[in-house]
Amino acid sequence: MINICIHGHFYQPPRENPWTGEIEKQVSAEPYHDWNERIHHECYKANSEAEIIDDTGKVVAIVNNYELLNFNFGPTLLAWIQNKHPETYNRIIEADRNSIPQHKGHGNAIAMCYNHMIMPLANMNDKITQVVWGLADFKHHFGRDSEGIWLPETACNIETVEVLINLGIKYIILDTGQAAFYRKMGSNDWIDVNDGSINPKRPYRCHSEIHKEKFLDIFFYDGPVSKSVAFDDVLESSQNLLKKIFNAEDKETKENQLISVATDGETFGHHKKHAERTLAFFMKSLAPQNELKIVNYGEYLEANPPQFEVKIKPGDNGEGTSWSCVHGVKRWKEDCGCGGGGGWIQQWRKPLRETMDWLRDQMIIIFENIGGIIFTDVWKARNEYISLLLNNTLEERDSFFRNNTSKELSENEKQIAIKLLEIQRYSMLMYTSCGWFFSEISGLETVKILEYAARAMEIVNELTGINVENDFKLRLDEAKSNIPKYKTGKGVYEKLVVPHKHLNINQM
C-alpha cells in the first residue's frame, strides 16, 4: 500500500493596520472588503465544507478537508479567522481533533514560525522567539503540543536546524533541492544529492552539529507532484491527481513508501477555483478505492523511523535555501531575478533589508537598556510575552510580571514594559517575508511591513523621545521604486504609510 500525505500551508501575511487593529478596504480584492475575506470565502471556508458533486451537479457529500490534510495555519491568519469567522475556525480545530484517533494519536495540524519571517536571515533571538511563539500559539488553539513546524518558504540553514532541535521540534518539511548529502545510518559513505536527487519517499534524520546525540527528522516532499498540483492542471480532476500519484510510485522498492505533497493551502480553491472539491473526492473516495493509505507525517514517522541520515545545503554564506528562490534566500535580501516581470527590477530589496536590520538593531539597544532595568531577562520576557498576546487577562498579566521581574512594578512601569515588548513585536512583524517577495516596493505587502516599522518607531519616540524616523527615511531613499511617482522607498513611506498612521476606523 502506498502512503499519501498532502500538506497544505495555509497562510496570509498580517494585514491589520497597526494603529486601528483592523484591515483597510483593499480595492484589488473586490468584490470583497480585503484579501483575507476573499481568500477565506474561496479557500479556508470552502475547504471546511468541500462539496462532492455527482454527474448531475447534485451535492452528494460535504467533506471537511482539514480532516484529510496535514496542514498548518499561520498564527496571525488563524487569529483573524477566529475573530472574524468563528464557524470556520471551529471546523479547523474540530478537524484536527477528529484526525488524532484516525492517525494513531497524531493530529493533522502542525505549528508555523509566528509571522512568516525568513528564518536563516533572522538574528538568533528572532529565530528563537519565532519558534517559541509559533509553538505557544499552536497549543493555545489546538490544545496540544505540535510535533512538527512549518518553516516559512521552507527557508532553512544549519543554524535554524540547531534552534529547532533545541526547542524540541520532531520534524520539518523541505524541498528535495535543499538536501546536500545522505547516508545509511551506520555507514561512513555520504552520497551527494546536491542535484536534488534525494529519494523523497522516506524520512531522514538530521543530527545537531553541536550536540551529536540530538536530532530532528526531515521529510522532503515530492517536487514533481507538488509542482504539478500547484502550477499545472492536475487539480482539474481527481483522476488527474490519482494518475500523478501512481506515476510517482517506486515500483521496485520494498520500503513502505510515502508520496508526500506540499503546497500553499490557497491552491485549493483560491489559486485554483473549486480545487477543494477535487481534493475532497480524491482523498475521501479515490484514494481508498485504489488502496492508497492517507497518513499524516506524525503517524508515518512513528511507524517508519528514519534509516538514513541527511545533511542540508548550507547555502551561500551559510544563509540556507528555500522552496521559492533558486538562489537560496536572496529573494528576501537582493535583486536575484526571482519575482521579476515586466522589466521591473528589485534593486530595492537590499536597501530595504539593510534599513530594517538597522532599525531592528537600534530597537534592540533600547530594549536591552530600558528593559534590563525592568526585566530579569529581557529575551526570556519577550519569548513569554506571547502568553499575554493570546490571553490578556489580569491574572495572566500578573503571572507574566511575577515570572519576569524581581520586584513589584508600578502601573507606569508595567506600561513601559508593555511598550517595550510591543516595539519588539512590531520589530518582528516588519520582517514578514511577503514584504520582499514581489516585484515592487509600493506593493500591498511591502507597505504593510513599512507600517509595522512606523508603529515601532512611534512607540520608541513615545517612550524615549528619540526620533529614528528621519534616519529610517534617509536609508529608504536608497531603495529605488519602479513607479516614477514614488521614486524611492522614502516616497512610498511618505505617500502610502504616513497618511495611514492615524486613519479613523470609520474610514476603513
C-alpha positions as CSV (number, residue, x, y, z in Angstrom):
1,M,0.0,0.0,0.0
2,I,1.3,3.5,-0.9
3,N,1.1,6.1,1.9
4,I,-0.2,9.5,0.8
5,C,0.4,12.7,2.8
6,I,-0.7,16.0,1.3
7,H,0.4,19.1,3.3
8,G,-1.4,22.4,2.9
9,H,0.5,25.5,4.1
10,F,-2.4,28.0,4.8
11,Y,-1.1,31.5,5.3
12,Q,-1.7,35.1,4.6
13,P,0.5,37.9,5.8
14,P,-0.8,40.0,8.7
15,R,-2.8,42.8,7.0
16,E,-4.1,44.8,10.1
17,N,-3.4,48.5,10.3
18,P,-1.2,48.7,13.4
19,W,-3.0,51.9,14.6
20,T,-6.5,50.6,14.4
21,G,-6.1,46.8,14.5
22,E,-8.4,46.4,11.6
23,I,-7.8,45.6,7.9
24,E,-8.4,48.5,5.5
25,K,-10.5,48.1,2.4
26,Q,-8.4,46.7,-0.4
27,V,-9.8,47.6,-3.8
28,S,-7.8,44.8,-5.6
29,A,-9.8,42.2,-3.5
30,E,-13.2,43.3,-4.7
31,P,-16.0,42.3,-4.5
32,Y,-14.7,41.5,-1.0
33,H,-13.5,44.1,1.5
34,D,-10.0,42.8,1.7
35,W,-7.9,39.8,0.6
36,N,-8.3,37.9,3.8
37,E,-12.1,38.0,3.3
38,R,-11.8,37.0,-0.3
39,I,-9.4,34.1,0.3
40,H,-11.5,33.0,3.3
41,H,-14.5,32.6,1.1
42,E,-12.7,30.9,-1.8
43,C,-10.4,28.7,0.3
44,Y,-10.5,28.5,4.1
45,K,-14.2,28.2,4.5
46,A,-14.5,26.2,1.2
47,N,-12.1,23.6,2.5
48,S,-14.0,23.2,5.8
49,E,-17.2,22.3,3.8
50,A,-16.0,21.0,0.5
51,E,-18.7,19.6,-1.8
52,I,-18.6,16.3,-3.6
53,I,-20.9,16.7,-6.6
54,D,-22.2,13.9,-8.9
55,D,-22.5,13.9,-12.6
56,T,-25.9,15.7,-12.5
57,G,-24.5,18.5,-10.4
58,K,-26.1,17.3,-7.2
59,V,-24.2,17.7,-3.9
60,V,-23.9,14.2,-2.5
61,A,-21.5,14.8,0.4
62,I,-19.8,17.6,2.4
63,V,-16.2,17.0,3.4
64,N,-14.0,18.8,5.9
65,N,-10.7,18.7,4.0
66,Y,-8.8,19.6,7.2
67,E,-9.5,16.1,8.4
68,L,-7.7,14.6,5.4
69,L,-4.7,17.0,5.1
70,N,-1.6,17.5,7.0
71,F,-1.7,21.3,7.5
72,N,-0.5,24.4,9.2
73,F,-2.1,27.8,9.6
74,G,-0.1,31.0,10.0
75,P,-0.7,32.2,13.6
76,T,-1.7,35.7,12.6
77,L,-4.1,34.3,10.0
78,L,-5.7,31.8,12.4
79,A,-6.3,34.6,14.9
80,W,-8.1,36.6,12.2
81,I,-10.2,33.6,11.3
82,Q,-11.1,33.0,14.9
83,N,-12.1,36.6,15.3
84,K,-14.0,37.2,12.0
85,H,-15.2,33.7,11.1
86,P,-15.6,31.6,14.2
87,E,-17.6,28.9,12.4
88,T,-14.7,28.2,10.0
89,Y,-12.2,28.4,12.9
90,N,-14.2,25.8,14.9
91,R,-14.3,23.4,11.9
92,I,-10.5,23.7,11.6
93,I,-9.9,22.9,15.3
94,E,-12.5,20.1,15.2
95,A,-10.9,18.6,12.1
96,D,-7.5,18.3,13.9
97,R,-9.2,16.8,17.0
98,N,-11.0,14.2,14.8
99,S,-7.8,13.3,13.0
100,I,-6.0,12.2,16.1
101,P,-7.8,8.9,16.6
102,Q,-7.7,8.3,12.9
103,H,-3.9,8.5,12.8
104,K,-2.9,6.6,16.0
105,G,-2.6,9.6,18.2
106,H,-1.1,12.1,15.7
107,G,-3.0,15.2,14.7
108,N,-3.1,16.7,11.2
109,A,-2.2,20.2,12.3
110,I,1.4,21.4,12.9
111,A,2.8,24.8,14.0
112,M,4.4,27.5,12.0
113,C,7.0,30.1,12.8
114,Y,5.0,33.1,14.1
115,N,4.8,35.7,11.4
116,H,6.5,34.1,8.3
117,M,9.9,35.5,8.9
118,I,12.7,34.1,6.7
119,M,14.5,32.2,9.4
120,P,18.0,32.0,8.1
121,L,18.1,35.8,7.7
122,A,16.8,36.4,11.2
123,N,19.2,37.0,14.1
124,M,19.4,34.3,16.8
125,N,16.9,35.9,19.2
126,D,14.4,36.3,16.5
127,K,14.8,32.7,15.4
128,I,14.1,31.5,18.9
129,T,11.1,33.8,19.5
130,Q,9.6,32.9,16.2
131,V,9.6,29.2,17.1
132,V,8.6,29.7,20.7
133,W,5.7,32.0,19.8
134,G,4.6,29.6,17.0
135,L,4.6,26.6,19.3
136,A,2.7,28.5,22.0
137,D,0.1,29.8,19.6
138,F,-0.4,26.3,18.3
139,K,-1.0,24.9,21.7
140,H,-3.4,27.7,22.6
141,H,-5.6,26.9,19.6
142,F,-5.3,23.2,19.2
143,G,-4.9,22.2,22.8
144,R,-1.8,20.0,22.3
145,D,1.9,20.3,21.5
146,S,2.9,20.3,17.9
147,E,5.2,17.6,16.6
148,G,6.5,19.5,13.6
149,I,6.8,23.0,12.4
150,W,6.4,24.7,9.0
151,L,9.3,26.9,8.1
152,P,8.2,30.0,6.0
153,E,9.1,29.4,2.3
154,T,10.8,26.2,3.7
155,A,13.8,28.5,4.2
156,C,16.4,26.7,6.3
157,N,20.0,26.7,7.2
158,I,22.1,24.8,9.7
159,E,21.7,27.5,12.5
160,T,17.9,27.2,12.1
161,V,18.1,23.5,12.4
162,E,20.0,23.9,15.7
163,V,17.4,26.2,17.1
164,L,14.6,23.8,16.1
165,I,16.4,20.8,17.7
166,N,17.0,22.8,20.9
167,L,13.3,23.7,21.1
168,G,12.2,20.1,20.7
169,I,10.8,20.0,17.1
170,K,10.4,16.5,15.9
171,Y,10.2,17.1,12.1
172,I,10.2,19.7,9.3
173,I,9.3,19.6,5.6
174,L,11.7,20.7,2.9
175,D,12.2,20.6,-0.8
176,T,14.4,17.9,-2.3
177,G,16.7,20.7,-3.6
178,Q,17.6,21.6,-0.1
179,A,19.4,18.3,0.7
180,A,23.2,18.0,0.2
181,F,24.2,14.5,1.3
182,Y,22.7,11.4,2.8
183,R,23.9,8.0,4.1
184,K,22.6,4.8,5.6
185,M,22.7,5.0,9.4
186,G,26.0,3.4,10.5
187,S,27.7,3.9,7.1
188,N,30.7,6.2,6.6
189,D,29.8,6.9,2.9
190,W,27.9,10.1,2.3
191,I,26.1,10.2,-1.1
192,D,26.0,13.5,-2.9
193,V,22.4,14.7,-3.7
194,N,23.1,18.4,-4.3
195,D,21.3,17.9,-7.7
196,G,18.0,17.3,-5.9
197,S,18.0,13.6,-6.4
198,I,17.4,12.5,-2.8
199,N,14.5,10.0,-2.5
200,P,11.5,11.8,-1.1
201,K,9.6,8.6,-0.3
202,R,11.1,8.2,3.2
203,P,12.1,10.4,6.2
204,Y,15.7,11.3,7.1
205,R,17.4,12.1,10.3
206,C,19.4,15.3,10.7
207,H,21.8,15.4,13.7
208,S,22.9,18.5,15.5
209,E,26.4,19.6,14.7
210,I,26.8,20.9,18.3
211,H,25.2,18.1,20.3
212,K,25.7,14.9,18.2
213,E,23.1,12.9,20.1
214,K,20.3,15.4,19.3
215,F,18.4,15.5,16.0
216,L,15.2,16.3,14.1
217,D,13.7,14.4,11.2
218,I,13.1,15.8,7.7
219,F,10.5,14.9,5.1
220,F,11.4,16.0,1.6
221,Y,8.2,16.5,-0.4
222,D,7.9,15.1,-3.9
223,G,8.9,18.0,-6.1
224,P,7.3,17.0,-9.5
225,V,4.0,16.0,-7.9
226,S,3.8,19.1,-5.7
227,K,4.7,21.5,-8.5
228,S,2.1,19.9,-10.8
229,V,-0.5,20.3,-8.1
230,A,0.5,24.0,-7.6
231,F,1.1,25.1,-11.2
232,D,-0.3,22.6,-13.7
233,D,-3.8,21.3,-14.5
234,V,-3.6,18.3,-12.1
235,L,-6.4,19.6,-9.9
236,E,-8.9,19.9,-12.7
237,S,-10.0,16.3,-11.9
238,S,-9.4,13.8,-9.2
239,Q,-8.4,11.3,-11.8
240,N,-5.5,13.5,-12.9
241,L,-4.3,13.7,-9.3
242,L,-4.6,9.9,-8.9
243,K,-2.6,9.3,-12.1
244,K,0.1,11.7,-10.9
245,I,0.4,9.9,-7.6
246,F,0.7,6.5,-9.3
247,N,3.3,7.9,-11.7
248,A,5.4,8.8,-8.7
249,E,5.3,5.4,-7.2
250,D,8.6,3.5,-7.0
251,K,7.5,0.0,-8.1
252,E,10.9,-1.5,-7.3
253,T,11.2,-0.6,-3.7
254,K,10.4,-2.9,-0.8
255,E,10.2,0.1,1.6
256,N,6.9,1.3,3.0
257,Q,7.0,4.3,0.7
258,L,5.4,7.7,1.2
259,I,4.2,10.0,-1.6
260,S,4.5,13.4,0.1
261,V,2.9,16.5,-1.5
262,A,3.4,20.0,-0.1
263,T,1.9,23.2,-1.5
264,D,0.3,26.5,-0.4
265,G,-3.1,25.7,1.0
266,E,-4.6,28.5,-1.0
267,T,-4.0,26.3,-4.1
268,F,-7.2,24.5,-3.1
269,G,-10.0,27.0,-4.0
270,H,-8.2,30.3,-4.3
271,H,-5.4,29.8,-6.9
272,K,-7.4,27.0,-8.5
273,K,-11.2,27.5,-8.4
274,H,-13.1,24.6,-6.8
275,A,-9.9,22.6,-6.3
276,E,-11.2,21.9,-2.8
277,R,-13.8,19.7,-4.5
278,T,-11.2,17.8,-6.4
279,L,-9.2,17.3,-3.2
280,A,-12.2,16.1,-1.2
281,F,-13.2,13.5,-3.8
282,F,-9.7,12.3,-4.2
283,M,-9.0,11.9,-0.5
284,K,-12.4,10.6,0.5
285,S,-13.2,8.3,-2.4
286,L,-10.5,7.7,-5.0
287,A,-7.6,7.2,-2.6
288,P,-9.2,4.4,-0.5
289,Q,-10.7,2.8,-3.6
290,N,-7.2,2.5,-5.1
291,E,-5.6,1.2,-1.9
292,L,-3.8,4.5,-1.1
293,K,-3.5,5.0,2.6
294,I,-4.0,8.6,3.8
295,V,-1.5,9.4,6.6
296,N,-0.1,12.4,8.3
297,Y,3.6,13.0,8.9
298,G,3.5,12.2,12.6
299,E,1.8,8.9,12.1
300,Y,4.1,7.8,9.3
301,L,7.2,8.8,11.2
302,E,6.2,6.7,14.2
303,A,5.6,3.7,12.0
304,N,8.7,4.3,9.8
305,P,11.5,5.8,11.8
306,P,14.4,7.1,9.6
307,Q,17.0,4.6,8.4
308,F,19.1,7.3,6.7
309,E,20.8,10.5,7.8
310,V,20.9,13.7,5.8
311,K,22.9,16.9,5.7
312,I,21.2,20.0,4.3
313,K,22.8,22.6,2.0
314,P,24.4,25.4,3.9
315,G,23.6,27.9,1.1
316,D,25.7,30.9,0.2
317,N,27.4,32.4,3.2
318,G,25.6,29.8,5.3
319,E,22.3,31.6,4.7
320,G,20.5,28.4,3.6
321,T,18.0,27.6,0.9
322,S,14.2,27.7,0.3
323,W,11.5,26.3,-2.0
324,S,10.7,29.6,-3.8
325,C,14.2,31.0,-4.7
326,V,16.6,29.1,-6.8
327,H,19.4,31.3,-5.4
328,G,18.9,30.2,-1.8
329,V,17.3,33.1,0.2
330,K,18.4,36.0,-1.9
331,R,14.8,36.8,-2.9
332,W,14.4,38.4,0.5
333,K,17.6,40.4,0.5
334,E,18.6,41.4,-3.0
335,D,17.7,41.6,-6.7
336,C,18.2,37.9,-7.6
337,G,15.7,37.9,-10.5
338,C,13.1,35.9,-8.7
339,G,9.7,37.5,-8.7
340,G,10.6,39.9,-11.5
341,G,8.5,40.7,-14.5
342,G,7.5,43.4,-17.0
343,G,11.0,44.8,-16.9
344,W,10.7,45.8,-13.2
345,I,13.8,45.4,-11.0
346,Q,14.1,44.5,-7.4
347,Q,17.1,46.6,-6.5
348,W,15.1,47.9,-3.6
349,R,15.2,44.6,-1.7
350,K,18.8,45.1,-0.5
351,P,18.4,48.6,1.0
352,L,15.1,47.7,2.4
353,R,16.6,44.7,4.2
354,E,19.5,46.8,5.4
355,T,17.2,49.5,6.6
356,M,15.1,47.1,8.6
357,D,18.2,45.5,10.1
358,W,19.5,48.9,11.1
359,L,16.1,49.8,12.8
360,R,15.9,46.4,14.5
361,D,19.4,46.9,16.0
362,Q,18.5,50.4,17.2
363,M,15.5,49.0,18.9
364,I,17.5,46.2,20.5
365,I,19.7,48.7,22.2
366,I,16.6,50.5,23.6
367,F,15.0,47.2,24.6
368,E,18.1,45.9,26.4
369,N,18.9,49.2,28.1
370,I,15.5,50.1,29.5
371,G,14.2,46.5,29.6
372,G,17.3,45.5,31.6
373,I,16.1,47.7,34.4
374,I,12.6,46.2,34.4
375,F,13.0,42.5,33.4
376,T,15.3,39.9,35.0
377,D,16.0,38.6,31.4
378,V,14.7,40.8,28.5
379,W,14.8,38.0,25.9
380,K,13.0,35.5,28.2
381,A,10.4,38.2,28.8
382,R,10.0,38.7,25.1
383,N,9.6,34.9,24.5
384,E,6.9,34.7,27.2
385,Y,5.1,37.8,26.0
386,I,3.1,35.5,23.7
387,S,1.1,34.5,26.8
388,L,-0.3,38.0,27.0
389,L,-0.9,38.3,23.3
390,L,-3.0,35.1,23.5
391,N,-4.7,35.6,26.8
392,N,-4.6,39.2,28.0
393,T,-6.4,38.8,31.4
394,L,-5.5,40.4,34.6
395,E,-4.5,37.0,36.0
396,E,-2.2,36.3,33.0
397,R,-0.7,39.7,33.2
398,D,0.1,39.3,36.9
399,S,1.7,35.9,36.2
400,F,3.8,37.3,33.4
401,F,5.3,40.1,35.5
402,R,5.7,37.8,38.5
403,N,7.8,35.5,36.3
404,N,9.9,38.1,34.6
405,T,10.6,40.8,37.2
406,S,12.4,40.8,40.5
407,K,10.3,43.4,42.2
408,E,6.7,44.7,42.3
409,L,6.2,47.1,39.4
410,S,4.2,50.3,39.5
411,E,1.4,50.6,36.9
412,N,3.6,53.1,35.0
413,E,6.5,50.7,34.9
414,K,4.2,48.0,33.6
415,Q,3.0,50.3,30.8
416,I,6.7,50.9,29.9
417,A,7.3,47.2,29.9
418,I,4.4,46.5,27.6
419,K,5.5,49.3,25.2
420,L,9.0,47.8,25.0
421,L,7.5,44.4,24.2
422,E,5.2,45.9,21.6
423,I,8.2,47.5,19.9
424,Q,9.7,44.1,19.7
425,R,6.5,42.6,18.3
426,Y,6.4,45.1,15.5
427,S,10.1,44.6,15.0
428,M,9.4,41.1,14.1
429,L,6.2,41.8,12.1
430,M,8.2,44.2,9.9
431,Y,10.2,41.1,8.7
432,T,7.2,39.3,7.3
433,S,8.6,37.7,4.2
434,C,5.9,38.9,1.8
435,G,7.4,42.4,2.0
436,W,10.3,41.2,-0.2
437,F,8.5,38.5,-2.2
438,F,7.1,40.5,-5.1
439,S,8.4,42.9,-7.7
440,E,7.7,46.4,-6.3
441,I,8.3,48.2,-3.1
442,S,5.0,50.0,-3.2
443,G,3.0,46.8,-3.2
444,L,0.5,46.0,-0.5
445,E,2.7,43.6,1.4
446,T,5.8,45.9,1.5
447,V,3.7,48.9,2.5
448,K,2.4,46.8,5.4
449,I,5.8,45.9,6.8
450,L,6.7,49.6,6.5
451,E,3.6,50.4,8.6
452,Y,4.8,48.0,11.3
453,A,8.2,49.6,11.2
454,A,6.5,53.0,11.5
455,R,4.4,51.9,14.5
456,A,7.6,50.6,16.2
457,M,9.4,53.9,15.7
458,E,6.4,55.8,17.0
459,I,6.4,53.8,20.3
460,V,10.1,54.3,20.6
461,N,9.5,58.1,20.3
462,E,6.7,58.0,22.9
463,L,8.9,56.0,25.3
464,T,12.3,57.7,24.9
465,G,11.8,60.9,22.9
466,I,14.3,59.5,20.4
467,N,13.3,60.1,16.7
468,V,14.7,57.5,14.4
469,E,12.2,58.1,11.6
470,N,14.3,60.6,9.7
471,D,17.3,58.3,9.5
472,F,15.0,55.5,8.6
473,K,13.6,57.5,5.6
474,L,17.1,58.6,4.5
475,R,18.1,54.9,4.3
476,L,14.9,54.0,2.4
477,D,15.9,56.7,-0.1
478,E,18.4,54.2,-1.5
479,A,15.6,51.7,-2.4
480,K,14.5,52.6,-5.9
481,S,10.9,52.2,-6.9
482,N,9.8,51.0,-10.3
483,I,7.0,53.6,-10.3
484,P,8.1,57.2,-11.1
485,K,5.6,58.9,-8.7
486,Y,7.2,57.2,-5.7
487,K,10.8,57.4,-6.9
488,T,12.2,55.5,-3.8
489,G,11.2,53.8,-0.6
490,K,11.2,57.1,1.1
491,G,8.5,58.3,-1.3
492,V,6.5,55.1,-0.7
493,Y,6.8,55.7,3.0
494,E,5.7,59.3,2.9
495,K,2.9,58.8,0.4
496,L,1.5,55.4,1.5
497,V,2.5,54.8,5.1
498,V,2.4,58.2,6.9
499,P,-1.2,59.0,5.8
500,H,-2.3,55.7,7.5
501,K,-0.8,56.5,10.8
502,H,-4.0,57.8,12.4
503,L,-6.6,56.5,9.9
504,N,-10.0,56.7,11.5
505,I,-11.6,53.2,11.8
506,N,-14.8,54.6,10.2
507,Q,-12.8,55.4,7.0
508,M,-11.8,51.7,6.5
